Amino acid sequence: MSLDSEASSQGGDYRSFRQITRDRLLFEMLRSTRKNSKSTWKVSFSIEHYEKQFQVLIMDKFTVKIMSYACKMADITEEGVSLVEDLYKRRQPLPSLDAIYFIQPTKENIVMFLSDMSGRSPLYKKAYVFFSSPVHKELVAQIKKDSSVLPRIAALSEMNLEYFAIDSQGFTTDHERALEELFSENAEGSHKYNACLNTMATRISTVFASMREFPRVHYRVAKTIDASTMTTLRDLIPTKLAASVWNCLAKYKTTVPEFPQTETCELLIVDRSLDQIAPIIHEWTYDAMCHDLLCMDGNKYVHEVPTKNGSATEKKEVLLEDHDPVWLELRHAHIADASERLHDKMTNFISKNKAAQLHQARTGGELSTRDLQKMVQALPQYNDQIDKLSLHVEIAGKLNNIIREQCLRDVGQLEQDLVFGDAGTKELINFLRTQLVVSRENKLRLLMIYAALNPEKFESDKGAKLMQLAGLSADDMIAVNNMRCLCGPDTKKSSVGGFALKFDVHKKKHAHRKERTGEESAWALSRFYPILEELIEKLSKGELPKDEYNCMNDPSPSAHGPPTSSSARSSPAHSMRSRRTGGTWARPRGSDDGYSSDSVLKHASSDFRKLGQRIFVFVIGGATRSELRAAHKLSSKLKRDIILGSSSLDDPPQFITKLKLMSAEELTLDDLQL
C-alpha cells in the first residue's frame, strides 16, 4: 500500500487536522528512517528481512502524549517499530537495532540521549533524532562535541510538531495552569508568566509548520477605558502571544521547507475573558454532558458488562472517540435528541433482526441495557453493533437520571434566562431560597454566571450575601471572586460591544447574549451559544471590529487593503482547494439498517465540497466543548476548515478548580473541596 493509496482511502486529497498530524508522525518521521521504505511498504518480505527493519521508538513524557493523541499503537508497529520506550527509564541495550528519538529539545533530554549513544557500548546501533520544536544552537553544539556520538547519528531533524491533536478540528498546547500563571493577581512579571507565553507561542507555531500554513495573525487588543486607566500585563496577554507567534512564524519562512511566503489562512488569538460564561454554563449536548456529569478520565468511560457466563458483571473501559461511529454521530446532538435517536436505532435494529425479536419476546416489552448486553453473547455476529448501542443507551440513561435527580432542567433554565436577560437578581434569590435540593456545585455555577453578568454586585456586600444564601464554601467564594481576574478594567464605565464582560448595568435585566435569528431549535435549553461563534463568523466575512482587533501582518500591502478587499480576501471563494467535510451535528437520514449505515462517516466520505482558507482560533486560558462544537458547526456553514486551539480543553468542574487556584493565597488541589 503506497502513501498515495492511503490518502485515497481517506477521501481523496482531503485530510483533517488530526490526519495531517498523524501522517507527519507516521510517514514523515517513522517511515523516513526505514531503509528502502518504498519497496518495504509495497511488497511482502520474509520474516528474516522484516526483522532487520525493526526499530525502537524512544520518547519523553510530552512527546509520548503527542503520539498517543494522533496515532494508535498498531499504526506505529506497522511502520516497523517493535518497541516503544521512555527516555527516562532504564532500558535494555539493543546494539543491533536502530533507535528513533522523538523528544523535546531540552538540555535534560540531550544529556539522556548522549548517555545512550556515547562511549564504546551505545544502547543502539544508529540514532534518528527528531525534535518536536526548534532546537537551540547551543544544544546542537553539545551533541557535536561528543566525537563518539556523531558517527552513530543517522538523522538530526526538527519535526516542529509540539501540540496535542485532541480532535479532528482541535488542539491544545498542554498549559493546564495557564489561568493561574497568566491571569492571577501576582502573575505579572513572574518567570512563569513569560515562560508560559513563550512555550505556548512555540507550540502554536508548530501547528502552522505541520499544516504548511502562514496566517494573518489577528489578536484582541488591550482596551483601556480612559487615560487614567493603566494597561496591565494581563490585558496585554493576547498582544504578547501574537507577537511571539509572529516571531516564530517569521523564522519558519526561512527554515521550514515549503513553508508559504505569503498569507494562506487566518489566526485569531483571544483569551478566556472574552466569554466567562461558556466554561461554566450547563451545555446540553451529548458530548458536553458526558464530560460534565459523568466521572470520566479524559475520554475514558468505565461501565459494567456481564461476564462470559452471564452470572456476574465486570468493569470495562471504553474510549468515547472518533472511532466509535455512534459517538461521532451523537456527540454534538442535544441530549434529548441523542436519546431519541438511540431509541430509534434500537427499535430499527430489533425490527430487522429476527433473533433480536425472539429475545425481546422472551423478555417481554422494551429491551433494557442489560438485555442488550446479554444479546451481545447471544448474537455474536452483531457483537460490535449491539455492544456500542448498549453502551450509549446506558450512558444516555445515566445522563437523564442525573438531570432529573439534580433538577438540572430548572438550573439550566435559570442560567439561560440570566444570560438572555429574562431573569435577574430577584429570580436568582427566589431560586436559591426555594430550590433546596439543588447541589452546592450547581448553585456555585449559577452565582459565577451572575458574577460575570454583574461584576459590580460583588464589589459590595451584596455578593457576599448571595454566596451566603447559596451556602457556598470558602473556596467556592474564591472561585466567584476570582472571576474578576478575567474582567477588563472598570467594567461599569464600558459600553456593550465585542468585549463580552462589559455591561450596561443601568438596566435591571441586561441580555448578555442576543437571540440568534434563524437558528431556533426544537429542543429546550438550546439558546446558548459561545461568543466565539459570532467572532468566527465576523472573521470569515472580514468584519472584525477594528477598534478591538489588530493584525500583526499590517501594514503589508500584499496581505491587507481597504475593508472591501479584506472581506474578499478572507471569503470562502479565495484560494479555493478541494476538501471533504462531514458535519457530525446533523442527523443523517435514510438509514438502511439498525446501526452501521447510520454512521456519519459513511455520509462524510461522499460529501466533497470546495473549501476556502482555513481559520485557526486560539483561546488563552482554556477552551470549552461548546466552542469546539461551534468550530465543527461553522466549518459546514462557512465552508471553511475551522481549527480551534487552546492552552487546554476544560469542562466546568476543571475550570472552576482552576479559578480557585488563581487565588493570591497558596492553594493546592488537596485544599479544595471538589
VOGU-3710 file (C-alpha; in Angstrom, 3 decimals, decimal comma):
1> msldseassq> 0,000/0,000/0,000  1,505/3,315/-1,036  1,206/6,670/0,621  -0,979/7,774/-2,270  -3,402/4,928/-1,701  -3,541/5,838/1,987  -4,621/9,344/1,036  -7,160/7,899/-1,366  -8,659/5,687/1,320  -9,124/8,772/3,479
11> ggdyrsfrqi> -11,136/10,532/0,809  -9,019/11,943/-1,994  -6,826/14,904/-1,174  -8,688/15,835/1,967  -7,089/15,189/5,325  -8,385/16,516/8,620  -6,139/18,371/11,028  -5,607/15,231/13,088  -4,939/13,128/9,981  -2,257/15,562/8,831
21> trdrllfeml> -0,660/15,345/12,279  -0,847/11,546/12,212  0,616/11,323/8,715  3,563/13,533/9,615  4,397/11,358/12,616  3,994/8,068/10,788  5,297/8,866/7,328  7,493/11,945/7,581  9,149/10,726/10,780  8,903/6,958/11,300
31> rstrknskst> 8,793/5,800/7,692  11,640/8,092/6,639  14,014/6,090/8,840  13,350/2,747/7,161  15,798/1,523/4,544  14,240/1,365/1,063  10,978/2,493/2,591  9,050/2,473/-0,713  9,760/-1,159/-1,535  9,337/-2,195/2,098
41> wkvsfsiehy> 5,887/-0,679/2,090  4,668/-2,087/-1,204  5,830/-5,706/-1,245  5,958/-8,564/1,219  9,229/-9,634/2,782  10,393/-12,711/4,568  10,368/-12,646/8,361  14,164/-12,550/8,351  14,244/-9,423/6,162  11,403/-7,726/8,043
51> ekqfqvlimd> 13,140/-8,165/11,384  16,027/-6,107/10,063  13,596/-3,201/9,715  12,582/-3,306/13,374  13,389/-0,195/15,376  12,989/1,211/18,859  10,980/4,412/19,368  12,085/6,494/22,365  10,026/9,438/23,617  9,827/11,740/26,624
61> kftvkimsya> 6,693/12,306/28,709  5,441/15,104/26,477  6,105/13,602/23,049  4,508/10,293/24,030  1,277/12,254/24,559  1,667/13,939/21,171  1,935/10,493/19,613  -0,936/8,942/21,591  -3,386/11,710/20,611  -2,668/11,256/16,904
71> ckmaditeeg> -1,748/7,578/16,398  -2,688/4,127/17,581  -0,114/1,576/18,654  -0,995/-0,515/15,591  -0,090/2,441/13,353  3,325/2,694/14,979  4,144/-1,025/14,780  3,073/-1,084/11,130  5,864/1,398/10,459  8,467/-1,059/11,752
81> vslvedlykr> 8,639/-0,043/15,416  8,920/-3,121/17,601  9,415/-1,405/20,963  8,355/1,937/22,486  10,495/3,178/25,361  10,539/6,026/27,901  13,650/8,193/27,586  13,967/8,449/31,367  13,566/4,789/32,254  16,415/2,270/32,387
91> rqplpsldai> 16,475/0,434/29,064  17,969/-2,821/27,868  20,845/-2,383/25,376  19,811/-3,374/21,834  23,006/-2,725/19,855  21,693/-4,500/16,735  18,672/-2,183/16,396  18,341/1,417/15,273  16,578/3,889/17,549  14,210/6,729/16,692
101> yfiqptkeni> 14,240/9,550/19,244  11,191/11,828/19,218  11,965/14,297/22,007  11,696/17,906/23,062  14,899/19,924/22,540  15,760/20,399/26,229  19,122/20,181/27,993  17,916/17,256/30,079  16,812/15,287/27,018  20,081/15,933/25,213
111> vmflsdmsgr> 22,031/14,666/28,227  19,952/11,458/28,253  20,398/10,980/24,502  24,181/11,430/24,712  24,423/8,970/27,596  22,559/6,399/25,440  24,730/6,762/22,350  28,199/7,724/23,613  31,146/5,585/24,659  32,241/2,158/23,490
121> splykkayvf> 28,926/0,421/24,143  25,970/2,507/22,950  22,469/1,227/23,602  21,587/1,232/19,910  23,249/0,840/16,530  22,123/4,129/14,935  20,028/7,045/16,165  17,463/9,025/14,179  16,755/12,126/16,256  13,607/14,203/15,725
131> fsspvhkelv> 12,965/17,277/17,858  9,379/18,367/18,473  10,257/22,085/18,157  13,235/24,214/17,030  16,469/23,269/18,797  18,896/25,902/20,105  22,341/26,087/18,515  23,957/25,517/21,915  22,305/22,097/22,184  23,386/21,134/18,668
141> aqikkdssvl> 26,926/22,176/19,569  26,723/19,999/22,689  25,872/16,983/20,514  28,683/17,731/18,068  31,225/17,891/20,876  30,955/14,149/21,509  33,030/12,535/18,763  31,818/9,044/19,655  28,159/10,005/19,108  28,394/11,838/15,767
151> priaalsemn> 29,070/8,731/13,571  26,095/6,994/15,181  23,575/9,735/14,314  21,765/8,778/11,116  19,497/11,852/11,152  19,034/15,029/13,177  15,852/16,880/12,331  13,252/19,340/13,630  9,742/17,918/13,276  8,147/21,143/14,528
161> leyfaidsqg> 5,178/19,255/15,918  4,567/20,059/19,568  0,840/20,047/20,285  -1,902/17,572/21,197  -4,352/16,871/18,326  -7,334/16,306/20,630  -9,908/16,357/17,823  -10,159/16,347/14,047  -10,525/20,126/14,385  -8,898/20,890/17,714
171> fttdherale> -5,566/21,011/19,544  -4,146/22,050/22,911  -0,693/23,231/23,962  -0,898/21,456/27,342  -0,827/24,552/29,536  -3,265/23,362/32,178  -2,265/26,132/34,600  -2,393/28,997/32,112  -5,178/30,746/34,042  -3,118/30,721/37,212
181> elfsenaegs> 0,208/31,590/35,554  -1,134/34,384/33,338  -4,240/35,859/34,974  -3,744/35,611/38,737  -3,107/38,827/40,674  0,553/38,012/41,333  1,325/36,682/37,839  2,633/39,893/36,293  6,376/39,931/35,764  6,865/36,419/37,099
191> hkynaclntm> 9,107/33,855/35,435  6,107/31,550/34,932  4,214/34,299/33,073  6,940/34,727/30,445  7,796/31,027/30,223  4,127/30,095/29,727  3,619/32,613/26,906  6,879/31,729/25,144  6,255/27,978/25,208  2,651/28,494/24,142
201> atristvfas> 3,774/30,575/21,159  6,304/27,940/20,089  3,706/25,170/20,211  1,077/27,195/18,340  3,655/27,932/15,655  4,389/24,238/15,161  0,736/23,791/14,173  1,358/26,039/11,173  4,643/24,283/10,401  2,730/20,991/10,282
211> mrefprvhyr> -0,082/22,384/8,160  2,292/24,386/5,921  0,150/27,446/6,513  1,208/31,070/7,050  -1,553/33,003/8,841  -2,695/36,559/9,118  -2,378/36,895/12,900  -5,349/38,750/14,401  -5,463/39,404/18,137  -7,679/41,079/20,680
221> vaktidastm> -6,146/44,366/21,752  -5,813/45,673/25,301  -8,691/48,056/25,838  -8,466/50,944/28,270  -11,492/52,954/29,339  -9,743/56,306/29,623  -6,298/57,882/30,007  -6,311/57,335/33,771  -6,680/53,558/33,395  -3,377/51,716/33,314
231> ttlrdliptk> -2,935/48,790/30,953  -1,729/45,707/32,829  0,239/42,719/31,607  -2,981/40,749/31,991  -4,651/42,984/29,386  -1,705/42,514/27,032  -1,692/38,703/27,029  -3,213/38,263/23,516  -0,940/41,019/22,160  2,218/39,467/23,625
241> laasvwncla> 1,282/35,972/22,450  0,514/37,233/18,933  3,925/38,939/18,765  5,700/35,766/19,919  3,820/33,595/17,412  4,654/36,083/14,661  8,363/35,914/15,515  8,328/32,116/15,343  6,498/32,127/12,011  8,967/34,633/10,557
251> kykttvpefp> 11,792/32,181/11,309  9,862/29,296/9,744  9,738/31,190/6,439  13,484/30,606/6,089  13,951/27,319/7,981  10,931/25,093/7,177  10,901/23,545/3,676  7,882/24,514/1,557  6,663/26,978/4,183  4,471/29,617/2,489
261> qtetcelliv> 5,952/33,070/1,954  2,572/34,817/1,775  -0,554/34,517/3,925  -2,674/31,417/3,368  -5,092/31,405/6,322  -6,420/33,326/9,335  -5,412/33,052/13,005  -7,410/34,771/15,738  -5,944/34,945/19,263  -8,270/35,732/22,185
271> drsldqiapi> -8,252/34,957/25,896  -10,733/33,461/28,313  -12,009/36,898/29,401  -13,791/37,047/26,050  -16,527/34,803/27,436  -16,558/33,784/31,084  -19,951/32,139/30,863  -19,198/29,437/28,277  -16,900/27,415/30,616  -19,475/27,424/33,445
281> ihewtydamc> -22,974/27,132/31,972  -24,550/23,710/31,517  -24,137/22,682/27,876  -26,895/20,275/26,801  -25,171/18,335/24,045  -24,319/14,652/24,493  -20,536/15,186/24,448  -20,579/18,086/26,913  -22,948/16,361/29,325  -20,856/13,180/29,364
291> hdllcmdgnk> -17,733/15,110/30,356  -19,587/17,407/32,752  -21,791/14,934/34,628  -20,049/11,550/34,412  -16,857/10,614/36,241  -14,729/10,305/33,119  -10,955/10,266/32,897  -10,376/12,279/29,734  -12,338/10,380/27,074  -12,287/7,151/29,071
301> yvhevptkng> -15,627/5,841/30,374  -15,909/2,829/32,678  -19,073/0,728/32,709  -20,177/-2,723/33,837  -20,835/-5,572/31,406  -21,901/-9,194/32,002  -19,136/-11,775/32,302  -18,907/-14,518/29,658  -21,023/-16,935/31,663  -23,518/-14,160/32,467
311> satekkevll> -23,510/-14,875/36,206  -21,822/-11,621/37,241  -20,578/-8,285/35,906  -17,141/-6,849/35,290  -15,828/-3,356/34,641  -14,861/-2,413/31,114  -13,080/0,716/29,892  -14,137/2,317/26,605  -12,948/5,435/24,801  -15,573/7,878/23,567
321> edhdpvwlel> -13,700/8,969/20,453  -13,990/9,281/16,679  -13,501/5,554/16,012  -16,962/4,961/17,547  -19,472/5,911/14,812  -22,371/6,204/17,266  -20,380/8,684/19,351  -19,296/10,543/16,242  -22,894/10,976/15,158  -24,420/11,881/18,519
331> rhahiadase> -21,761/13,886/20,325  -22,997/17,302/19,142  -26,691/16,421/19,425  -28,919/17,721/22,227  -29,253/15,054/24,945  -32,981/14,698/24,234  -32,289/14,295/20,522  -29,498/11,792/21,239  -31,838/9,765/23,467  -34,491/9,687/20,753
341> rlhdkmtnfi> -32,015/8,630/18,098  -30,705/5,815/20,293  -34,249/4,598/20,863  -34,871/4,687/17,101  -31,651/2,789/16,423  -32,580/0,089/18,910  -36,107/-0,234/17,519  -34,784/-0,360/13,971  -32,183/-2,967/14,866  -34,763/-5,214/16,524
351> sknkaaqlhq> -37,237/-4,857/13,640  -34,616/-6,076/11,136  -33,124/-8,906/13,194  -35,337/-11,931/13,915  -33,071/-13,213/16,677  -33,377/-9,876/18,450  -37,175/-10,065/18,092  -37,194/-13,537/19,667  -35,019/-12,297/22,522  -37,398/-9,391/23,061
361> artggelstr> -40,401/-11,724/23,011  -38,828/-13,884/25,740  -38,012/-10,910/27,952  -41,223/-9,057/27,163  -41,617/-5,350/26,376  -38,740/-2,911/25,971  -35,161/-4,158/25,950  -33,099/-2,871/28,841  -29,399/-2,100/28,701  -28,703/-5,417/30,440
371> dlqkmvqalp> -30,853/-7,239/27,860  -28,814/-5,651/25,081  -25,591/-6,696/26,766  -26,828/-10,294/27,002  -27,695/-10,168/23,321  -24,036/-9,470/22,597  -23,360/-13,023/23,713  -26,496/-14,488/22,131  -25,893/-12,855/18,734  -22,129/-12,929/18,152
381> qyndqidkls> -22,464/-11,803/14,523  -23,891/-8,499/15,807  -21,402/-8,130/18,666  -19,937/-4,781/17,698  -23,286/-3,211/16,805  -25,086/-4,246/19,982  -22,043/-3,541/22,144  -21,778/0,086/21,033  -25,524/0,585/21,014  -25,946/-0,767/24,554
391> lhveiagkln> -23,045/1,414/25,738  -24,679/4,612/24,526  -28,147/3,577/25,686  -26,617/3,104/29,145  -24,803/6,458/29,051  -27,869/8,376/27,857  -29,924/6,703/30,586  -27,407/7,745/33,235  -27,369/11,316/31,994  -31,155/11,580/32,001
401> niireqclrd> -31,276/10,204/35,548  -28,724/12,783/36,725  -30,688/15,552/35,009  -33,813/14,507/36,915  -32,113/13,911/40,276  -30,239/17,229/40,250  -33,150/19,283/38,845  -30,841/20,393/36,048  -33,666/21,492/33,779  -34,627/24,146/36,333
411> vgqleqdlvf> -30,976/25,112/36,858  -30,367/25,284/33,123  -33,484/27,354/32,529  -32,406/29,970/35,081  -28,851/30,006/33,693  -30,086/30,795/30,203  -32,708/33,272/31,448  -29,959/35,190/33,247  -27,766/35,214/30,137  -30,557/36,322/27,799
421> gdagtkelin> -31,957/38,939/30,172  -35,172/37,104/31,067  -34,221/36,842/34,758  -32,274/38,941/37,237  -31,376/39,279/40,910  -34,946/38,735/42,125  -35,352/35,446/40,268  -31,922/34,240/41,399  -32,641/34,957/45,073  -36,026/33,231/44,814
431> flrtqlvvsr> -34,404/30,175/43,244  -31,709/29,932/45,938  -34,348/30,179/48,667  -36,823/27,673/47,251  -34,761/25,056/45,381  -33,218/23,348/48,391  -32,471/20,095/46,546  -30,122/21,808/44,074  -26,490/20,911/44,817  -23,942/23,415/46,114
441> enklrllmiy> -21,924/22,972/42,931  -24,849/23,997/40,725  -25,620/26,977/42,960  -21,951/27,950/42,627  -22,219/27,827/38,847  -25,333/29,996/38,932  -23,558/32,577/41,061  -20,485/32,548/38,838  -22,697/33,296/35,835  -24,384/36,065/37,807
451> aalnpekfes> -20,977/37,462/38,825  -19,839/37,519/35,187  -23,010/39,397/34,242  -22,975/41,747/37,248  -19,389/42,175/38,481  -20,254/45,402/40,304  -22,577/43,485/42,662  -19,552/41,657/44,072  -17,678/44,837/44,928  -20,104/45,367/47,818
461> dkgaklmqla> -21,631/43,107/50,441  -24,438/42,112/48,058  -22,263/39,425/46,551  -21,264/38,086/49,953  -24,913/37,824/50,987  -25,817/35,932/47,823  -22,954/33,476/48,375  -24,041/33,015/51,980  -27,626/32,365/50,857  -26,337/29,719/48,435
471> glsaddmiav> -24,362/28,026/51,219  -21,059/28,253/49,366  -17,837/27,072/50,975  -14,809/29,336/51,417  -13,047/28,030/48,315  -16,291/28,310/46,313  -16,298/32,002/47,204  -12,709/32,245/45,974  -13,838/30,941/42,570  -16,625/33,543/42,361
481> nnmrclcgpd> -14,328/36,385/43,409  -11,599/35,275/41,010  -13,959/35,818/38,094  -12,812/39,437/38,410  -9,289/38,401/37,404  -10,704/37,754/33,937  -12,502/41,101/33,738  -11,302/44,168/31,906  -10,692/47,491/33,657  -13,672/49,088/35,426
491> tkkssvggfa> -16,443/47,334/33,549  -19,116/49,690/34,877  -17,876/52,519/32,629  -17,787/50,489/29,477  -20,295/50,115/26,714  -21,724/46,904/25,423  -19,712/45,622/22,494  -17,461/42,843/21,346  -15,936/42,598/24,821  -18,363/40,196/26,429
501> lkfdvhkkkh> -17,699/41,273/30,014  -18,655/44,942/29,654  -22,247/45,585/30,546  -24,856/48,308/30,730  -25,546/47,996/34,429  -28,238/50,667/34,458  -30,710/48,199/33,034  -32,352/45,862/35,508  -32,050/42,831/33,242  -29,441/43,190/30,553
511> ahrkertgee> -29,121/40,467/27,945  -25,552/39,187/27,769  -26,377/37,316/24,547  -28,729/38,332/21,766  -31,136/35,723/20,474  -29,822/34,313/17,195  -32,436/34,578/14,471  -32,812/31,736/12,042  -31,257/29,173/14,403  -34,229/28,242/16,562
521> sawalsrfyp> -34,082/24,683/17,893  -36,876/22,255/18,610  -35,086/21,306/21,813  -35,371/23,174/25,102  -32,331/24,910/26,607  -30,648/25,277/23,228  -30,487/29,078/23,117  -26,984/29,495/24,496  -24,041/29,908/22,138  -20,424/30,915/22,829
531> ileeliekls> -19,266/34,443/21,885  -16,518/32,788/19,832  -19,134/31,581/17,359  -20,034/35,169/16,435  -16,382/36,193/16,231  -15,504/33,386/13,813  -18,356/34,424/11,526  -17,179/38,051/11,623  -13,602/36,991/10,888  -14,780/34,898/7,948
541> kgelpkdeyn> -16,530/37,968/6,499  -13,581/40,281/7,227  -15,734/42,203/9,717  -13,773/42,014/12,983  -14,178/45,350/14,862  -11,029/47,330/14,053  -11,014/49,070/17,445  -10,936/45,713/19,239  -8,791/43,523/16,979  -5,455/44,224/15,319
551> cmndpspsah> -3,452/42,196/12,814  0,297/41,514/13,114  0,623/41,418/9,322  -0,311/45,088/8,901  0,694/47,169/7,057  1,815/44,608/4,460  0,173/45,664/1,169  0,178/42,065/-0,035  -1,963/40,992/2,877  -4,178/43,978/3,511
561> gpptsssars> -6,117/46,705/1,860  -9,351/48,598/2,380  -12,222/46,845/4,184  -13,788/45,687/0,932  -10,663/43,849/-0,165  -10,269/42,420/3,330  -13,681/40,841/3,123  -12,985/39,470/-0,303  -9,601/38,205/0,766  -10,956/36,077/3,585
571> spahsmrsrr> -14,098/34,906/1,840  -14,502/31,194/1,113  -14,047/31,898/-2,595  -10,420/32,910/-2,065  -7,673/30,343/-2,540  -10,094/27,527/-3,207  -8,931/23,977/-2,708  -10,763/20,675/-2,743  -11,613/19,371/0,682  -14,059/16,886/2,140
581> tggtwarprg> -16,300/17,772/5,038  -18,787/15,862/7,090  -20,959/17,587/9,644  -21,259/15,486/12,762  -24,004/17,583/14,303  -26,694/16,929/11,671  -28,964/13,923/11,884  -28,292/11,523/8,997  -31,324/10,291/7,110  -32,185/7,195/5,151
591> sddgyssdsv> -30,632/4,549/7,400  -30,878/1,134/5,835  -30,215/-0,924/8,928  -30,270/-0,698/12,691  -26,795/0,677/13,132  -23,908/0,646/10,706  -25,098/2,838/7,862  -26,386/5,392/10,347  -22,782/6,468/10,846  -21,874/9,946/9,680
601> lkhassdfrk> -18,576/8,544/8,463  -20,341/6,924/5,534  -22,083/10,156/4,646  -18,932/12,219/5,096  -16,862/10,064/2,754  -19,027/11,033/-0,223  -19,539/14,678/0,744  -16,994/16,711/-1,251  -17,022/20,488/-1,247  -14,795/23,363/-2,165
611> lgqrifvfvi> -13,465/24,918/1,000  -11,863/28,315/1,383  -8,909/29,266/3,527  -8,626/27,705/6,962  -9,472/29,664/10,090  -7,496/28,973/13,263  -8,704/30,328/16,597  -6,669/30,130/19,789  -8,169/30,705/23,248  -5,684/31,503/26,025
621> ggatrselra> -6,882/30,114/29,351  -8,886/27,106/28,196  -11,496/26,376/25,507  -14,882/24,732/26,040  -16,741/21,916/24,320  -19,374/24,387/23,134  -16,597/26,292/21,338  -15,234/23,101/19,794  -18,759/22,233/18,664  -19,047/25,719/17,121
631> ahklssklkr> -15,866/25,044/15,115  -17,440/21,891/13,650  -20,760/23,608/13,015  -19,255/26,661/11,319  -16,935/24,570/9,146  -20,030/23,264/7,422  -21,878/26,581/7,428  -18,982/28,729/6,192  -17,382/26,014/4,023  -14,010/26,601/5,650
641> diilgsssld> -11,901/24,325/7,855  -12,019/25,850/11,328  -9,400/24,646/13,814  -9,827/25,512/17,496  -6,729/25,635/19,665  -6,285/26,427/23,326  -3,990/26,080/26,299  -6,386/23,331/27,484  -9,889/21,958/26,920  -11,856/22,458/30,134
651> dppqfitklk> -15,119/21,057/31,391  -16,946/23,093/34,071  -15,546/21,202/37,117  -11,978/21,655/35,802  -12,478/25,334/35,035  -13,889/26,022/38,489  -10,932/24,255/40,108  -8,544/26,371/38,050  -10,300/29,544/39,129  -9,822/28,522/42,746
661> lmsaeeltld> -6,100/28,009/42,111  -5,830/31,586/40,839  -6,118/32,904/44,386  -3,229/35,002/45,679  -3,127/32,640/48,614  -1,101/29,479/48,142  -3,563/26,688/47,446  -3,070/23,112/46,327  -5,575/20,658/44,916  -5,735/18,976/48,314
671> dlql> -7,037/22,202/49,889  -10,039/22,385/47,595  -13,471/20,891/48,109  -14,147/19,247/44,735
//
